């Protein structure tokens, strides 16, 4: 999934508990997955059982090997730095699932595996992928998720084959609003708040009807509490999505996620990749390319994905670009709160565009956007 280490060295196991800048106090072995957790989540519907117990089911390696026909090649859904993801069917329930088999020599280690199990066992929201269970037999590490039939947002935005349906404007705004709601849950409903830290198009999975769900929580961290303004940690994430202040200092805040969301929103609007070295000089980095265009409303139409073929509302384009521009501000305290991003995008998603009755017209002036609070979180 393209993880990278921006700076710093991996901490030795013996020093994990002593390092003041170590990652959150996550259990250090798989046995602790069966213990109670002090992590508390504010109730968000009936799925939040109010219990601190780990709810994920424990699978044997044999069960998951059977589900994937011994990890047969034709069951492979995709692969990345973490390992491979297979489509499978659980014999016990006949349920179709996605099974992520972590590469024992890959970038995602035991710690990230534990974080993912803990986070997704305790956090539940319609816009977060559902973790069904895990396997920790010997040195095998596998995660079992609900199957998301439409793949990732990246699959629908970039490098599309000629016969694949292009996302229309209404679907793009629906996905953007849903992804923002998932992030809002992590920031505002979880207690303590959770910093996702790896928001990108490949981590936004799509269910039937293009319903988005955030996935891959191996890099997630508990956010600052009390009078603390940030969490200090080694810098990890994906190049092109990493907030500049986090990349430079290792100081992680909720606003780091807001920056990453802004990059994703730009991808949704423009159809461009966060980093694309195949483009002309000056256009490799999406945010760097977009920033000067944000200053001239006459160039906003140039930022719309050509695949939309002009079928988008001019006002909606202006407003969506304004939200993205605020999210990718270099100064974190100038970025909006994710709750305000949700408000703006929910509004945009509700304004359905019909190319039959709303032909595209070149806008003559920029439209206003819902005012957003910019308090430091």
N, C-alpha and C positions, 0 to 999 in steps of 0.2 A: 504494500500500500504506500510505498515511497517515504518511509520514515528516514530521518537523518539527524545526526547530532551536530548542532550548530557550533557548539563550543564546549570545552571542558572534557574531562575524561570520565569513564564509567567508574563508579565507586566500588571498592572492594567489599565483598560480603561482610568481612569482619568489622568494617567501619560503618555499616549502614545505620546502626542504632545510635552511633556516636556523632554522626555528621549532622550539624544543626541545619544544614541546607538539604538534608535528605528528603526523598519523597515522603508523602503522607504515611502515617503509621498504619500500614497495611500488613496483615498477617504474613509472616515470613515462610510459612509452609502450608501445604494443602490440608493438613489435619485441621488447621484453624478455620477452614471454610465451614466446618461443622459447628463452630462455636457461635455464641451470641455476638452481636456487634453493637457498639454504642452509637453507630451511625443512625441518625433519626431522619425520617422523611415526613414532611407534613402531608397529611392525607390528601390524595388526589383521586377521588373516586373509589369504587369498591376494590380495585386491584391492589391498593395499598392496604395490606392486611393489618398494619399497625404492629407487626411483630418484628423483632430484630433478627429473627432466625433467617438463615439462608434458605431461600425457597427453591432454588434450582435443583433439578433432578440429577442424580449421579448415574452416569452410564459406564458400562464396561467397554473396553476397547473392542471386544468381540461384537457387542451389540452394534457399534458404530461401523465396524468393518462390514458387517452383514447388511446394514442399512445402505451402504454405498457400493455394494457388490465388490467388496475388497478394494475400495477406492479406485474403481475402474475409470479409465480415461474418459469414457463417454458420460460420466457423471460429474466431470470437472466443470465448475462454474467460472472459476478464475483463480488467479494467484498473484502474490506480491511478496514484499519483504517478510511478511509474517508467515507465509506458507501457502497452502492451497485451500480452496473452498469447494466442497462437493455438494451436489444435490442428493438427498437420500430419503428413504422411507423407513420409519421406525416400525419394526415388526409388532411391537407391543400395542401400539395405538393406530397403526396404519397412517400416521401423520407424515406429510411431506415436510422435510426440514432442510436447512442449510447447515453443513458441518464444516467447521474451520479446523483444519489440522495444522497446528503450529510446527514450523520447521525447527527441529531441535538445534540446528546450527544457524538459525536465522536471527533477525533483529529483535523479535519479540520474545523476551525471556520469561522466566517463571514469575517475576514480579508483575509484569504487565498482564499475564494470564490471570493472576490472583485479583488484580485491580478490576479487570473486566468482569470476572465472576461476581465479585462483591458489589460493584456498581450496578450491574444490570439485574442482580437479584433483589436489590433494595430500592431501585428506582423504577417506577412504572408510569408511563404516560403514552397516550395514543401516538405520539410522534417520536417515541424511542423504540428501537427494535426489541422484541421480546426474547430474552434468553430462556431457552427451555431447559438446558442442563449442560453438564460438562463431564469430561473424562480426565482423570489424573492417574491412570494406571502406569506404574513404573515411571519411565521417562516420557510417556506419551501425554500430550496436552492437546485436548480437543474441546471445542465449544460448539454447542448445538443451538441454533437459532430458528425462529419461525422463518419459513421460506418466503422470500420477497420476489414474486414472479416477474416483475418488470426490471429487475437488476438495479443498477445505481444511476443517479442523476448524470454522472459522467458518461454512461453508456448512451444517453439520449441527447447529449450536447456536443460531444467531440468525436471526430473520426467516424461519422455515421456512414454505413453502407448506403448505396443509392436507393434501395428498396425500403429503408427504415423510415417510419413516420417521424416527421419533425415536430417538436413541441410547439404548440401554438401559444399565443400570449396568455390566454386565460389559464392554461395548465402551468405555465412558468410561474405566474403569480401565486397560484395555489400551492405549488411546491415551495416557493420562497416563504410564504406565510406559515406553512406547516413546519418547515425546518426552524424558523424563528421561534415558533411556539415550543418546540422541543428544547431549544436552548434556553428559553425563558423559564421553563420548568426547572432546568438544572440550576440556573442562577437564582431564581426567586422562590421556588417552592421547596427545593431540597434544603435541609438544615443539618450541617453547614452547607453553604452553596458549593456547587461542583463546577470546576473549570474544565471544559471539555478538552481543550488543547489540541485537537486534531480535526477541526471542522474543515471539510473539503468535499468536493462534488462526489468523489468515489466513496465517501462515508455516508452519503445520504441515499438510502435505499428506498425503492418505490414498490408499494403494494398495489393491488388492483385499484384502478381509478386514479393512478398516479398519486396515491397518498404517501407522503414522505415520512421516513423514520430515520433518526440518527443511529449510527452503528459504530462499532469499534471504539470501545472505551478504555483500551489498554493504557492510554496516556493521560486519562482523566485524573484530576487532582482535587482535593478538598480545598476550597477557597479560603481567603483570610477571614478571620472572625474577630470580634471585639474591636479593639482600636487599631488592629493591623490593617495596612493598606494594600499589602501584596504578599505573595508567597515566593520565596526564593528557591530556585531549583535549577538543575541543569537544563539547558535549552534543547528541547526536542519538538519536532513537528514536521511539517512538510514545506519545502522551499516554495516561496511564492504566497503562502498563506500566513506565515509567521509575522506577528506584529513587530514593528521595528524596535520598540523599546524592550520587548521581551528578548528578541534576538541579540540585542546589544548588552543587556544587563542581567538577564536571567530572572528579572522581577516580573512575576506572572499575576495578572489581575483579571477580573471578569471582562474588562475592556479589551483584553487580548483576544478573547473569543469574538467580541463584536467586530474587531478588525477582520478576523478570518471570515466572519459571516459577510462582511462587506465585499470581500474578494469573491466569495461564492455568488453573491447577488450580481456582481458585475459579470461573472461568467454566464449566469442565467440570462441577463439582458443582452449581452454582446455576442454570446456564442464562442467567445475566445477562451483559450486556456490561461490559467494563472501565470504559467511560464511556457512560452512557445518559442524555442530557438529557431524554428523554421521560418519565422516572420522576419520582416525587414529590420534593420538596425533601428533601435529606439522603440520597437514594438514587442520586444521579447517579454518584458514584464508588464502584465496587464494593468496594474495600478499606475505604474510610471507612464504608460501610454494614455491612460484615462485622465490623469490629473489635469493636464493643460486643457483638455476638451471640456472638463467640468466648468471652466471659466467662461465658455462661450456658448450660449444657448443655441446659437445658429448651427452649431456642430453636433448637437445632441442626436439628431437623426442619423448621423454617421456612426453612432455607437450602437445602434440597434442591429441585432443579428440579421445578416442578409437572408438567412434561412426563413425569417418571418415574412419575407417578400412584401414588406410594407404593411402587413396586416397586424397593426397594433394601434392603440389609442395614443394620440400625441400627448395628451395630458398625462396619461398613465406612464408613458415613457419618461416624461420630465420628472414626475414624482418619484418613480422607482430609481432613477439616476441620482436624484437629490438624496434619497435615503442611503444609497451606496456610497456617495461622496462623503457623507457625514460619518459613516462607519469606518472608512479607511483614512480618516484624519490622522496625521502623524502624531499629534498630541493626544494621549488616551483620554484626558479629561474633556476633550472636545467631542468625543464620540458619544452618541446617544446611549441610553439604557436600552437593553434588549426589549423591555416591556413596551417602550415607545416605538421600536422597530416593528414589533408585533402589531401594534395599533395601526401604524401606517400601512403595512403590507396586508393586513386583514381587510382594510378599507379598499385597497387596490384590487385584491382578489375578488371582492364583492362587486366590483364594477365590470361586469361582463362585456367583453368586446365581441360584436357581431359584424364580420366583414361585409355581410349582405346589407345591413342598414347603417353601418358606420364606416364609410369609405375613408381611407387614410387621407388626411389633409396636412400639409406642411404647417406646423404651428407658427403663429406670428409673434407670440410672446410666451415667456416661461410661466408656468402655473405654480401656485404656491403649494407647499406641502404641510402636513400637520406639524405643528411646532413640537420639538422634542426637548426633553430635559437632558441636560448634560452634566448633572452632578457626578462627582467622582464617587465610584463605588469602592 
